[in-house]
Amino acid sequence: MATIAKTVGLNRKQVAWRIAQEIPEGSYVNLGIGSPEMVANYIPDGREIFFHSENGILGMGPAPKPGQEDGNLINAGKKPVTLLPGGSYFNHTDSFAMIRGGHIDICVLGAYQVAENGDLANWATLDTTKPPGVGGAMDLAVGAKKIYIMMDHLTKDGQPKLMTSCTYPHTGYGVVRTIFTDLAVIDVIDKGFVVRELAKDMSLEDLRSKTDASLTLAKNWSVLNPPEMN
């Protein structure tokens, strides 16, 4: 499998920025632990988004300034957060009732694999030396109205993560709506993966060589061109 040149593709901040542009005004959004948490940093000015954390927060604001952290106010990833005016924190059980009740519009999750029918695997691999960690992912995968995936297009050893079918344990079946990788924005429809945006200097043929599933190019596709971010 060909190796991607370092000059091709987006970094994590740029992928987070691109996802942030996709989230509409007034959405209730849960951000998965890890890289998806970065999405909150790039919401366009003036757009009101209600961020939820499954440990029992609604209305999270930006990370606190150094020295102003409150040890009693953390997100599900155990990172200190702030609370916007009107925000609230509440029982863990109530938080999952919100998720299971279909009150979360969008959840952004990481993934080990996504299949062309929208199946998601993001809690365990076949490597028994690494402990699995499902957390609230299964509830979010089936409870949120839309699932966005933020991930690298390939594993660290160059293997595809977009699959014809998942080979890792499933988190949810047919749940993924859109995938945002360092190389493309890809929608999941009944007929499989449709490439909506391609990174600069990345061809569809190159992307196909890095994907273990069929890819179709959208008729109105465009270049994935985020601002420079280091």
N, C-alpha and C positions, 0 to 999 in steps of 0.2 A: 504493500500500500504506500502511495506517495506521501511524502512529508510536506506539510504546509509551511511555506515560507513565513518567517516571523513578521514580515511586512503585511501579510494578508490576514484579515480577520479583526474582530473587535476585542478589546480588553473587557474585564468584568464591569468596570464603571460604565463603559459605553453600552453594554448589553442592558444594564440596569436602567440607564437613561432611555433606551429605546422602549423598554417595557412601560416605563412611567408615562410615555407619550400616549400609550394605548388605553390607559385607564380613564374612563369618562368622569365628568363632573358628578359629584354626589354619590360615588360608589362606596360600598362597604367592602374593605379589602383586608385579607389576611396575608401576611408575608411569611413564608417559611424560614426556618432557622438557617443562617449562613448567608450566602450571596444574595438571595432574594430580599433580605433586609435592606440592602442598598437602594432598592427601588424608591423608597420613601425620600431619599435625598434629591431626587430629580423630578418630582412632580412640578409641572409648570406653575409659575407664579399666578396666584388668583384662582387656581382650581382647588375646590374643596373636596378632599377625600377623607373618609373616616377609616382609620387604621385600627384593626382588631388584633388582639393577641389571645391565643387560646388559654393562657393562664388567667384570663379575666380582666382584660382592658379593652375599652372602646374609646377612641379619640386620642390616640398616641400622637405626640408631637415629635420634634427632632431630638436627637441625643443631647443630653445636658452638657453644659460647658464643664471643663475640668474643675473639680472642686465643688461642683453643685449637684453631684449625684445623690440620689435618695435610694438607699439600700432596700427600701420597702417598695420601690416602684421600678420593676424590671419587666422585660418582655419574656416570652417563652424560651428565648435563647440565653436567658440570664444576663442580659445586657441592660444597663440603666437607660431609662427613657424618661420623657417628660409627658405631661398631660395637658392638652389644649383646653381652653375655656369650654365648658360644657361636657368635657370628657368624664369618664367614670371608670372605676374598677369594681369588680364584683366577684361572686363565688365562681370557682372553677366549673362547677356543675352547670351554672347558668350560662357560662361561656360556651360549653359544648352543646347546650340546648339551642343556642343561637346557630351554631354550625349545623347541627343535625336537623334543625327546623327550616333550613334553606334561606337563612337571613344574610348570608355572606354572598356578595355579588361575584367577587373574584378572589381566587387564591393563587399566589405565585409560589411554586414549589421547585426544588431541585429534582433531578432524576438520574438514576443509573441507566435506565433504558425507557424508550417510548416506542410502542408498536404503531404501525400504520393505521390500525383501527382505533387508536386512542388509548390503548391499554398503557398503564403506568406501573413501573417498577422503581421504587425509590427508597426502600427500607432495608434491603438485604441483598448481598451478592452471594456467590457460591464460595467465597473465601471464608472458611470457618475460623480463621485466625482473627477476623474482625467481627466484633459483636454487632448484631443487628440493632436498629433503633427506629421503630416505627413512629413513636410519639403520637401526635394527633393527625398524622398524614392520612390514614385511612378514613377518618371521619371527614376531614377536609376534602378529600378526593371525591367523595360521594355527596357531601353536603353543600359545597359551594356551587353556585350557578355556573361559573366558568373556571376552568383550570388553565393557567398559563404556566409553562415550564421554562425555567432559566437554567441553561447548562452549556457546557462545551460540546461541540459537535462530535468530538472524538475523546476516547479515554486517554489517560496519560501515556499508555503504550500504543496509541494509534488505532484502537479498535472502534468500530461504529457504535453509537449509542441510539441511533434511530434504526429500528429493526422491523423486519417483516412480522415477527412475533417476539415477545419478550422471553428471554431465557432465564431471567432472575425471578424470584418470587413476586407476585403481583401485589400492588397496593390498591388498584382499582381497575375496572374493566370499562373501556370505552369512554373515559372521563376527560381526556386531554383535548382542549380546544385549539390552542396555539402554542408553538414552540419557538423560543428565542434563543438562538445559539450564537457563538462567536462568528459564524459564517452566514447565517440566514435567518429570516423569519418565515416560519412554515405553519400553515394552517392544516388541521386535520379534518377531512371531510369524508363522506361515505366512500369515496373512491380512493382514499389514501392521502398521502402527503402532497400538498400543493405549496410550492415556493412562491411567497408573495414578495420577498425582498432578498437580494443577494449582496453579500459584502463586495466592496470595490475590488476589482481584479480577480474575483472568483467567478468561474464559469459554471454553468449547470452541469457540464460534463465532469468538472473537478468535484463538484458537490456530490454527484452520483457515485463517484469512486470512493467516497467517504461515508456512504450511507448503505445500510443493509436492507433497503426497501426501495420500491419505485418512487420516483419523484416526477411531478408534473409542474411545469412552469405556468404560473397564472398569466392570463392574457394582459393584465394591467400591472405586471410586476415592475419593480423599481429597484434602484441601487440603495442598499443599506448604508447610509452615510451619516453617522452621528458626529457631533462635534469632537474636537480633539480633547482627550482626557488622559492624564498620566496618573 
